[in-house]
Amino acid sequence: MIHVAPRIFAGAPDNYLFRGLAPIAVAPHNPSGILNERPQASDIWPPARGKRKDWALDQRYLGHDTEQESGNGLRGFARKAKLVTLTSAQDGAQIPEDQESRRSRRPIAAILAALFSLLIAAFSIYILAHAVSAVSLSALREAIAATSANQLAAAALLTVVSYLALTGYDGLALRQLAARVPYKTTALASFTSYAISFTLGFPLITAGTVRYWIYSQVGLTASKVASLTVMAGVTFWFGNVFVLGTGLTFHASAISAINHLYPLLNMLMGMIILSAIIAYLAWVTIRRRYLSIKGFRLELPGLGLTAGQIILGVIDQSAAAGALYVLLPNHAQFDYFTFAATYVFACILGVASNAPGGIGVFEAAMLKAVPVSEEALLASLVLFRVIYYLVPFLFALAVLGAHESFRHWKSLREAMRRSEEETVLEDEINPLRRWYRDIWRPRK
């Protein structure tokens, strides 16, 4: 057998046009059939490092008939070789180009998102400062003092209902991940993570850190905790979107007095939102769906768990909106469902601003939308911040401290018990050691 190297092509230089061309084994008595015989895969040299793409293209070329596609003789093969190598070179140049374009788009999207958040925050601060400047401190104190004990008790009760629904967020996510965790651990992780993230902001960081701290003690990995955090966030948004779509659809006229849009337009937006939710339910029902987020591949819940997410989200948002609604002095100007849709829209603006707990942005949106006197509404918002955000935040810190102290004390008791057991075992094995310790033990 004669090995024909790429240099036989009319003294052509060994440049990129012939990169990856495989030597061919042919019979010496058939020199004219050099390129009419189909090479075998065993005759191909192993590809050099960095040239595997060209080698793969050459392998693909072996599946075609050279005589029919490229013509007879050396010239036809040279044309085919040139086509293969040029195509691979173009593909190799296209891949970095696409990656570079994607990388260049990411900073632009991040800058636009940051500018959007800053715009919302700046506009909200302007509205809030204008409203606060027109309110006297004495009038605000009088409005707070005018709130009855029944209103405070109702707001506290609805806050408890909202946080109980939040524990269901983690329960559904754990069920989807097929992770068995006791409910007391689930309730502890859910309540503390939400109470802290609602006040400090940045829920993916704060809530994820608290969840990992607690769930890692029962054996959950970091990837499962990250998936759980994402699914709980999806449940939160399901509740927001459903309440907003329902309010826009069935209370379009009342909301038009707030957002100054035509009732038909509000109804159309609400129907689009509800249709999107129904389409999503049908989409996850047909077959299993997966979501990839920064390397994590997450299976989306099916119809049953998704319906549970929507129900829990609606309960949570309705209870939270009700906690603020009962603190308002006058409910005659608008009904609860209209107020709930307004509340959800203000919450969405607060999340979009990336402000901790949406503070400032949420208040500005409510001051602009709710037709109540500014003194009374500010007093209700202050009390709502204390009842729904500050008290659970302080309670969550206390619960976490108590939980950590109890865990350390339990570990210490376990270590002491093991030490005593080891001492007894050593005494049984070595009686002389026990006699020596009893003799030299200090007498009281």
C-alpha positions in Angstrom: 0.0 0.0 0.0 1.2 3.5 -0.8 0.3 6.3 1.5 -0.6 9.5 -0.5 0.0 12.6 1.6 -1.7 15.9 1.1 1.6 17.3 -0.5 0.9 15.4 -3.8 -1.5 18.2 -4.9 0.7 20.0 -7.4 3.1 21.2 -4.8 0.4 23.1 -3.0 1.5 24.5 0.3 0.3 22.8 3.5 -2.0 25.7 4.5 -5.5 25.9 5.8 -7.1 24.8 2.5 -5.7 21.3 3.0 -5.9 21.2 6.7 -7.6 18.0 7.9 -7.3 16.1 4.5 -6.8 12.4 5.4 -4.1 10.3 3.7 -5.6 7.6 1.5 -4.4 4.0 1.0 -4.6 2.8 -2.6 -3.3 -0.2 -4.7 -0.1 0.6 -6.7 -1.5 -1.0 -9.9 -4.4 1.4 -10.1 -3.0 4.9 -10.0 -5.8 6.4 -12.1 -8.3 5.1 -9.5 -6.8 7.0 -6.6 -9.9 9.1 -6.1 -12.4 6.7 -7.5 -12.2 4.4 -4.6 -14.1 5.2 -1.4 -11.6 5.4 1.5 -12.3 3.4 4.6 -12.6 4.9 8.1 -9.7 2.7 9.2 -7.3 4.3 6.7 -7.8 7.8 8.3 -5.2 9.1 10.6 -6.4 10.3 14.0 -7.3 14.0 13.9 -4.8 16.4 15.5 -5.9 18.3 18.5 -7.8 21.5 17.5 -8.8 20.0 14.1 -11.7 17.7 15.1 -14.3 19.8 13.4 -12.5 19.5 10.0 -11.9 15.8 10.6 -15.7 15.3 11.3 -16.5 17.1 8.1 -14.0 14.8 6.3 -15.8 11.8 7.8 -19.1 13.1 6.5 -17.5 13.5 3.1 -16.6 9.7 3.2 -20.4 8.9 3.0 -20.7 10.4 -0.6 -19.5 9.0 -3.9 -16.5 11.2 -5.0 -16.8 10.2 -8.7 -20.4 11.3 -9.0 -20.3 14.4 -6.9 -16.9 15.9 -7.5 -15.9 14.4 -10.9 -13.0 12.1 -11.8 -9.4 12.5 -10.9 -7.3 14.7 -8.7 -9.0 17.9 -9.7 -12.4 16.8 -8.5 -11.1 15.8 -5.1 -9.2 19.0 -4.8 -12.4 20.9 -5.4 -14.2 18.8 -2.8 -11.4 19.2 -0.3 -11.4 23.0 -0.9 -15.2 23.1 -0.3 -15.0 21.0 2.9 -12.2 23.0 4.4 -13.6 26.4 3.5 -17.0 25.4 4.9 -15.5 24.3 8.2 -13.4 27.5 8.4 -16.5 29.6 7.8 -18.4 27.6 10.5 -15.6 28.0 12.9 -15.6 31.7 12.3 -19.3 32.0 12.7 -19.4 30.3 16.1 -17.1 32.8 17.8 -19.1 35.6 16.0 -22.4 34.4 17.5 -20.9 34.0 20.9 -19.3 37.5 20.7 -22.7 39.0 19.7 -24.4 37.3 22.6 -21.8 38.5 25.0 -22.2 42.1 23.7 -26.0 41.9 24.0 -25.9 40.9 27.7 -24.3 44.1 29.0 -26.7 46.2 27.0 -29.7 44.3 28.4 -28.3 44.7 32.0 -27.8 48.4 31.5 -31.3 48.9 30.1 -32.8 47.0 33.1 -30.8 49.0 35.5 -31.9 52.3 33.9 -35.5 51.1 33.9 -35.2 50.4 37.7 -33.6 53.7 38.4 -36.3 55.5 36.4 -39.0 53.9 38.4 -37.3 54.6 41.7 -36.6 58.2 40.8 -40.2 58.8 39.7 -41.5 57.1 42.8 -39.3 59.1 45.1 -40.5 62.3 43.5 -44.1 61.4 44.0 -43.5 60.2 47.6 -41.6 63.3 48.5 -44.3 65.6 47.0 -47.0 63.7 49.0 -45.1 63.6 52.3 -44.2 67.3 52.1 -47.9 68.2 52.0 -48.7 66.1 55.1 -48.1 67.5 58.5 -46.6 65.2 61.2 -49.4 66.0 63.7 -52.0 65.0 61.1 -50.1 61.7 60.5 -50.0 60.9 64.2 -53.7 61.6 64.5 -54.5 59.3 61.6 -52.5 56.6 63.1 -54.1 57.0 66.5 -57.6 56.9 64.8 -57.0 53.3 63.7 -59.0 51.0 65.9 -57.8 47.9 67.6 -60.2 45.8 65.5 -58.5 47.0 62.4 -55.0 46.2 63.8 -56.2 42.7 64.8 -57.7 42.0 61.4 -54.5 43.2 59.7 -52.4 40.9 61.9 -54.7 37.9 61.3 -54.6 38.4 57.5 -50.8 38.7 57.7 -50.7 35.3 59.4 -52.8 33.9 56.6 -50.5 35.3 54.0 -47.4 33.8 55.6 -49.1 30.5 56.1 -49.8 30.5 52.3 -46.1 31.3 51.8 -45.1 28.1 53.5 -47.2 26.3 50.9 -44.9 27.7 48.2 -42.0 25.6 49.6 -44.2 22.6 50.2 -45.3 22.5 46.5 -41.7 23.0 45.3 -40.5 20.2 47.6 -43.2 17.9 46.2 -42.1 18.7 42.7 -38.5 17.9 43.5 -39.5 14.7 45.3 -37.8 15.8 48.5 -39.3 14.7 51.8 -38.8 17.4 54.4 -40.9 17.7 57.7 -43.4 20.5 57.6 -41.9 22.2 60.6 -38.6 22.6 58.7 -40.5 23.7 55.6 -42.4 26.3 57.6 -39.3 27.6 59.3 -37.3 27.9 56.1 -40.2 29.5 54.2 -41.3 32.0 56.9 -37.8 33.2 57.8 -36.6 33.5 54.1 -39.7 35.5 53.0 -39.8 37.7 56.1 -36.1 38.6 55.7 -36.1 39.0 51.9 -39.3 41.1 52.0 -37.5 43.6 54.2 -33.9 43.5 52.8 -34.8 42.9 49.2 -32.8 40.8 46.6 -34.9 37.7 47.2 -32.7 35.3 45.1 -29.8 36.1 47.4 -31.3 36.6 50.8 -34.1 34.0 50.6 -31.8 31.5 48.9 -29.2 31.9 51.6 -31.6 31.4 54.4 -33.2 28.4 52.7 -29.9 26.8 52.1 -28.8 27.3 55.7 -31.9 25.5 56.9 -32.5 22.9 54.2 -28.9 21.8 54.1 -29.3 20.5 57.7 -31.8 18.0 56.4 -29.8 16.8 53.4 -30.9 19.0 50.5 -28.2 19.9 48.0 -27.5 23.4 46.8 -28.9 22.7 43.4 -32.2 21.5 44.9 -32.4 24.6 47.1 -31.8 26.8 44.1 -34.5 25.0 42.1 -36.9 25.3 45.1 -36.2 29.1 45.3 -37.0 29.5 41.6 -40.2 27.5 41.8 -41.4 29.5 44.9 -40.8 32.7 42.9 -42.9 31.3 40.1 -45.7 30.6 42.5 -45.5 34.2 43.8 -45.7 35.6 40.3 -48.6 33.3 39.4 -50.6 34.8 42.3 -49.7 38.4 41.2 -50.6 37.9 37.6 -53.9 36.1 38.3 -55.1 38.7 40.7 -54.2 41.5 38.3 -55.8 39.8 35.3 -59.0 39.1 37.3 -59.2 42.7 38.5 -58.7 44.1 35.1 -61.2 41.8 33.5 -64.1 42.0 35.9 -63.6 45.4 37.4 -62.4 47.3 34.4 -64.6 50.4 35.0 -63.4 50.8 38.6 -59.8 50.4 37.7 -60.2 53.0 34.8 -60.9 55.6 37.5 -57.4 54.8 38.8 -55.2 54.2 35.8 -57.2 56.6 33.5 -57.5 54.1 30.7 -60.6 53.1 28.7 -62.5 50.2 30.4 -62.4 48.2 27.2 -58.6 48.5 27.2 -58.4 47.3 30.8 -60.7 44.4 30.0 -58.7 43.5 27.0 -55.4 43.5 29.0 -57.0 41.4 31.7 -58.3 38.8 29.2 -54.9 38.6 27.6 -53.3 37.9 31.0 -55.9 35.2 31.9 -55.6 33.7 28.4 -51.8 33.5 28.9 -52.3 31.6 32.2 -54.7 29.2 30.5 -52.3 28.6 27.6 -49.5 27.9 30.1 -51.7 25.4 31.9 -52.4 23.6 28.6 -48.7 23.8 27.7 -47.5 22.0 30.8 -50.4 19.5 30.6 -49.5 18.1 27.1 -46.1 16.8 28.2 -43.2 17.4 30.5 -41.6 20.8 30.2 -38.1 21.9 31.3 -36.6 25.2 32.1 -32.8 25.9 31.9 -31.6 28.8 34.1 -27.8 29.4 34.3 -26.9 25.7 34.0 -29.8 24.4 36.1 -32.3 22.2 34.2 -35.6 22.4 36.1 -38.7 20.3 35.3 -41.8 22.5 35.4 -44.8 21.3 37.5 -47.7 19.7 35.7 -51.4 20.7 35.8 -52.1 19.7 39.4 -49.1 21.4 41.0 -49.5 24.5 38.7 -53.1 24.9 39.8 -52.0 24.6 43.4 -49.4 27.3 42.7 -52.0 29.6 41.4 -54.4 29.0 44.3 -51.7 29.5 46.9 -50.5 32.7 45.1 -54.0 34.1 45.0 -54.5 33.3 48.7 -51.2 35.0 49.6 -51.8 38.1 47.6 -55.4 38.4 48.6 -54.5 38.2 52.3 -51.7 40.7 52.0 -53.9 43.1 50.1 -56.6 42.6 52.7 -54.2 43.4 55.5 -53.7 46.9 54.0 -57.4 47.2 53.0 -58.7 46.8 56.5 -56.3 49.5 57.7 -57.9 52.1 55.4 -60.4 54.5 57.1 -62.9 54.5 54.3 -63.9 51.7 52.0 -67.0 53.3 50.4 -65.1 54.7 47.4 -63.8 51.4 46.0 -64.4 47.7 46.5 -61.9 45.1 47.7 -61.3 43.5 44.3 -60.4 46.8 42.7 -58.0 47.6 45.6 -56.4 44.1 45.3 -55.6 44.6 41.6 -54.1 48.1 42.5 -52.1 46.5 45.3 -50.7 43.8 43.0 -49.7 46.4 40.4 -47.9 48.5 43.1 -46.1 45.3 44.3 -44.9 44.6 40.7 -43.5 48.1 40.4 -41.7 47.7 43.7 -40.2 44.5 42.5 -39.2 46.1 39.2 -37.4 48.9 41.0 -35.2 46.4 42.9 -35.7 48.5 46.1 -35.5 46.6 49.4 -39.1 45.5 50.0 -40.2 47.9 47.2 -40.1 50.7 49.8 -40.9 54.1 48.4 -42.0 52.8 45.1 -44.9 50.8 46.6 -46.1 53.7 48.7 -45.8 56.2 45.8 -47.9 53.9 43.5 -50.6 53.5 46.2 -50.7 57.3 46.9 -51.2 57.9 43.3 -53.8 55.3 42.7 -56.0 55.0 45.8 -58.6 57.7 46.2 -58.1 58.3 50.0 -56.8 61.4 51.8 -53.0 61.4 51.9 -52.8 61.6 55.7 -55.1 58.6 56.2 -53.4 56.6 53.4 -49.9 57.3 54.7 -50.9 56.3 58.2 -52.3 53.0 56.8 -49.2 52.4 54.8 -46.9 53.0 57.8 -49.0 50.6 60.0 -49.0 48.1 57.1 -45.2 48.3 56.9 -44.9 47.6 60.6 -47.4 44.8 60.8 -46.6 43.0 57.5 -42.9 43.6 57.2 -41.2 44.8 60.4 -42.8 42.5 62.9 -42.3 39.3 60.9 -38.7 40.4 60.1 -37.9 40.8 63.8 -39.7 37.6 64.7 -37.8 35.7 61.9 -34.5 36.9 63.3 -35.5 35.7 66.8 -36.7 32.4 65.5 -33.5 31.8 63.5 -31.4 32.7 66.6 -33.4 30.3 68.8 -33.2 27.6 66.1 -29.4 27.9 65.8 -28.9 28.0 69.6 -31.1 24.9 70.0 -29.1 23.1 67.2 -25.8 23.9 68.9 -27.1 22.8 72.3 -28.3 19.6 70.8 -24.9 19.0 69.1 -23.2 19.7 72.4 -25.4 17.3 74.3 -24.8 14.6 71.7 -21.1 15.1 72.0 -21.2 14.8 75.8 -23.3 11.7 75.5 -20.9 10.1 73.1 -18.0 11.0 75.4 -19.6 9.3 78.4 -20.4 6.2 76.3 -16.7 6.0 75.2 -15.6 6.4 78.8 -17.8 3.6 80.0 -16.7 1.4 77.1 -13.0 2.0 77.8 -13.5 1.2 81.5 -15.1 -2.1 80.6 -12.3 -2.9 78.3 -9.5 -1.8 80.7 -10.5 -2.2 84.4 -7.0 -1.1 85.4 -7.7 2.3 83.9 -10.9 2.7 85.9 -9.0 1.7 89.1 -6.3 4.2 88.4 -8.8 7.0 87.8 -10.8 6.2 90.9 -7.6 6.2 93.1 -6.3 9.5 91.8 -9.6 11.2 91.6 -9.6 14.3 93.8 -11.6 13.8 97.0 -14.0 16.5 98.1 
